[in-house]
Amino acid sequence: MNFDLADQADKFVMLLGGLVAFVALVGGLLLVLDVIPTRLAERREARLAAAADAGTPISVASVRGREGWLAFGFLVPALLLLAIGLIFPAIRTTILSFMNGDGSAFVGFDNYTWMFGQPDIQSVLLNTLIWVLVVPTLATTIGLIYAILVDKARGEAFAKALIFLPMSISFVGASIIWKFVYAYRSGEQEQIGLLNQIVVWFGGEPQQWLLEQGSKLNTLLLIVIMIWIQAGFAMVILSAAIKAIPGEIVEAARIDGTNAWQMFWQITLPAIRAAVIVVVVTITIATLKVFDIVRTMTNGNYDTSVIANEMYNQSFRYGETGHGSALAVFLFVLVIPIVIFQIRNIRKQRSEA
């Protein structure tokens, strides 16, 4: 392999420019978000201290007014981005859900009646329901069991790293990895898929797992990928909650003769209830929005599509903007109660603290 440094000079310059731009951007953000507020706070403290030493009263309303304007100044960029990236698209999508395919005519609730009247879309809704029921339940359960098993065990950090590693992989990357697990070759050929190799070892015939329509087996196999990714997240949150349980409570329960099962149901689970709710809610919202896994593994074919994938198909492949918008609005409606529940739960925890 020949490598001429002179020929690659322009690429190195471009790389150097990118690094400088990155450092300038990150440095600028740190300056705006950290250094400036810190300096302003220091100046305010110095002014208050000087006024106290001189016996000069300072108007509390004046100080609060300046701090309010400063806080508003920091909120403006976030509010603008929220309006551009979320509020305006949400309003436009809701309007388009009542329009025809090209958005030129009002069709009322036709897109919503289409959504619940088409057998293919009903299958999509059923698949989404299966995802939402199975993924949060199993991912949280696996994460909780794992967190309890490795708690204070030898090599705890390494054991946690093993299950947390999939969290660092993108959904697309994880899907490609699992494509090799489910890979199919005919019985005469050497298997490259782990699952089919296990089947062959036990004397069975290799299967095209992702092409199995009707039984929902292929959907469940896709769900395994999501559980593989999210179990690490659940483990980390629940492990931290378990370690936060006061040692006095655990010790008192042991003195009272509580066995491991009673310890779990009567001490551990009630103590980490808030963390469990956070994990379930977070994974549920992530599951409702799942797209990459289905798109990468099956492209939504073989009866495996979910709402987000079908929304993409209707809007960008078939040009049916009204149908895609109706699916998007329906997905948004599904997420809202979960978000409201989480907000109320957080407020309840703060009031009890």
Solvent accessible surface area in square Angstrom, and as a share of the most:
residue,aa,sasa,rsa
1,M,230,1.03
2,N,154,0.79
3,F,126,0.52
4,D,73,0.38
5,L,119,0.59
6,A,78,0.60
7,D,99,0.51
8,Q,49,0.22
9,A,48,0.37
10,D,93,0.48
11,K,126,0.53
12,F,99,0.41
13,V,104,0.60
14,M,148,0.66
15,L,105,0.52
16,L,110,0.55
17,G,39,0.38
18,G,42,0.40
19,L,99,0.49
20,V,90,0.52
21,A,62,0.48
22,F,129,0.54
23,V,102,0.59
24,A,66,0.51
25,L,113,0.56
26,V,56,0.32
27,G,35,0.34
28,G,31,0.29
29,L,93,0.46
30,L,106,0.53
31,L,90,0.45
32,V,70,0.40
33,L,116,0.58
34,D,80,0.41
35,V,52,0.30
36,I,72,0.36
37,P,41,0.26
38,T,63,0.37
39,R,148,0.54
40,L,61,0.30
41,A,42,0.32
42,E,99,0.44
43,R,158,0.58
44,R,71,0.26
45,E,96,0.43
46,A,63,0.49
47,R,96,0.35
48,L,68,0.34
49,A,55,0.42
50,A,60,0.47
51,A,13,0.10
52,A,78,0.61
53,D,129,0.67
54,A,79,0.61
55,G,62,0.59
56,T,79,0.46
57,P,124,0.78
58,I,53,0.27
59,S,63,0.41
60,V,93,0.54
61,A,77,0.60
62,S,48,0.31
63,V,17,0.10
64,R,170,0.62
65,G,34,0.33
66,R,118,0.43
67,E,61,0.27
68,G,39,0.37
69,W,188,0.66
70,L,71,0.35
71,A,53,0.41
72,F,104,0.43
73,G,41,0.40
74,F,70,0.29
75,L,96,0.48
76,V,49,0.28
77,P,74,0.46
78,A,56,0.43
79,L,90,0.45
80,L,102,0.51
81,L,126,0.63
82,L,85,0.42
83,A,39,0.30
84,I,120,0.61
85,G,55,0.53
86,L,98,0.49
87,I,85,0.43
88,F,128,0.53
89,P,52,0.33
90,A,36,0.28
91,I,99,0.50
92,R,133,0.48
93,T,36,0.21
94,T,59,0.34
95,I,100,0.51
96,L,27,0.14
97,S,0,0.00
98,F,49,0.20
99,M,38,0.17
100,N,44,0.23
101,G,19,0.18
102,D,114,0.59
103,G,25,0.24
104,S,82,0.53
105,A,46,0.35
106,F,149,0.62
107,V,43,0.25
108,G,15,0.15
109,F,137,0.57
110,D,85,0.44
111,N,7,0.04
112,Y,36,0.14
113,T,89,0.51
114,W,45,0.16
115,M,0,0.00
116,F,101,0.42
117,G,48,0.46
118,Q,76,0.34
119,P,98,0.62
120,D,108,0.56
121,I,4,0.02
122,Q,87,0.39
123,S,24,0.16
124,V,7,0.04
125,L,29,0.15
126,L,83,0.41
127,N,0,0.00
128,T,7,0.04
129,L,94,0.47
130,I,31,0.16
131,W,1,0.00
132,V,33,0.19
133,L,109,0.54
134,V,38,0.22
135,V,0,0.00
136,P,6,0.04
137,T,81,0.47
138,L,80,0.40
139,A,0,0.00
140,T,10,0.06
141,T,59,0.34
142,I,73,0.37
143,G,0,0.00
144,L,17,0.09
145,I,89,0.45
146,Y,55,0.21
147,A,0,0.00
148,I,65,0.33
149,L,127,0.63
150,V,15,0.08
151,D,36,0.19
152,K,170,0.72
153,A,46,0.36
154,R,244,0.89
155,G,45,0.43
156,E,29,0.13
157,A,83,0.64
158,F,140,0.58
159,A,22,0.17
160,K,40,0.17
161,A,49,0.38
162,L,95,0.47
163,I,27,0.14
164,F,83,0.35
165,L,104,0.52
166,P,8,0.05
167,M,66,0.29
168,S,90,0.58
169,I,55,0.28
170,S,71,0.46
171,F,51,0.21
172,V,66,0.38
173,G,22,0.21
174,A,0,0.00
175,S,0,0.00
176,I,85,0.43
177,I,76,0.39
178,W,40,0.14
179,K,86,0.37
180,F,124,0.52
181,V,28,0.16
182,Y,11,0.04
183,A,22,0.17
184,Y,90,0.34
185,R,88,0.32
186,S,38,0.25
187,G,47,0.45
188,E,160,0.72
189,Q,100,0.44
190,E,142,0.64
191,Q,16,0.07
192,I,93,0.47
193,G,0,0.00
194,L,102,0.51
195,L,47,0.23
196,N,0,0.00
197,Q,39,0.17
198,I,65,0.33
199,V,33,0.19
200,V,58,0.33
201,W,174,0.61
202,F,178,0.74
203,G,70,0.68
204,G,32,0.30
205,E,118,0.53
206,P,14,0.09
207,Q,68,0.30
208,Q,79,0.35
209,W,37,0.13
210,L,20,0.10
211,L,80,0.40
212,E,61,0.27
213,Q,115,0.51
214,G,64,0.61
215,S,74,0.48
216,K,33,0.14
217,L,62,0.31
218,N,1,0.01
219,T,0,0.00
220,L,74,0.37
221,L,22,0.11
222,L,0,0.00
223,I,2,0.01
224,V,56,0.32
225,I,0,0.00
226,M,0,0.00
227,I,16,0.08
228,W,80,0.28
229,I,3,0.02
230,Q,17,0.08
231,A,5,0.04
232,G,0,0.00
233,F,40,0.17
234,A,0,0.00
235,M,0,0.00
236,V,59,0.34
237,I,59,0.30
238,L,0,0.00
239,S,4,0.03
240,A,65,0.50
241,A,20,0.16
242,I,21,0.10
243,K,98,0.42
244,A,80,0.62
245,I,20,0.10
246,P,69,0.43
247,G,50,0.48
248,E,133,0.60
249,I,83,0.42
250,V,32,0.19
251,E,92,0.41
252,A,52,0.40
253,A,9,0.07
254,R,149,0.54
255,I,133,0.67
256,D,117,0.61
257,G,60,0.58
258,T,31,0.18
259,N,82,0.42
260,A,88,0.68
261,W,173,0.61
262,Q,71,0.32
263,M,26,0.12
264,F,41,0.17
265,W,125,0.44
266,Q,114,0.51
267,I,35,0.18
268,T,16,0.09
269,L,44,0.22
270,P,75,0.47
271,A,58,0.45
272,I,2,0.01
273,R,132,0.48
274,A,36,0.28
275,A,17,0.13
276,V,28,0.16
277,I,25,0.13
278,V,46,0.27
279,V,0,0.00
280,V,54,0.31
281,V,11,0.06
282,T,58,0.33
283,I,0,0.00
284,T,14,0.08
285,I,38,0.19
286,A,27,0.21
287,T,0,0.00
288,L,8,0.04
289,K,117,0.49
290,V,4,0.03
291,F,55,0.23
292,D,53,0.27
293,I,0,0.00
294,V,0,0.00
295,R,58,0.21
296,T,34,0.20
297,M,12,0.05
298,T,9,0.05
299,N,53,0.27
300,G,13,0.12
301,N,75,0.39
302,Y,83,0.31
303,D,48,0.25
304,T,0,0.00
305,S,8,0.05
306,V,2,0.01
307,I,2,0.01
308,A,7,0.05
309,N,0,0.00
310,E,19,0.08
311,M,54,0.24
312,Y,77,0.29
313,N,8,0.04
314,Q,15,0.07
315,S,25,0.16
316,F,154,0.64
317,R,123,0.45
318,Y,119,0.45
319,G,45,0.43
320,E,61,0.27
321,T,40,0.23
322,G,1,0.01
323,H,36,0.16
324,G,1,0.01
325,S,7,0.05
326,A,0,0.00
327,L,0,0.00
328,A,22,0.17
329,V,22,0.13
330,F,45,0.19
331,L,18,0.09
332,F,107,0.44
333,V,78,0.45
334,L,60,0.30
335,V,23,0.13
336,I,65,0.33
337,P,78,0.49
338,I,33,0.17
339,V,58,0.33
340,I,89,0.45
341,F,106,0.44
342,Q,28,0.13
343,I,78,0.39
344,R,171,0.62
345,N,12,0.06
346,I,64,0.32
347,R,165,0.60
348,K,109,0.46
349,Q,62,0.27
350,R,181,0.66
351,S,90,0.58
352,E,125,0.56
353,A,121,0.94
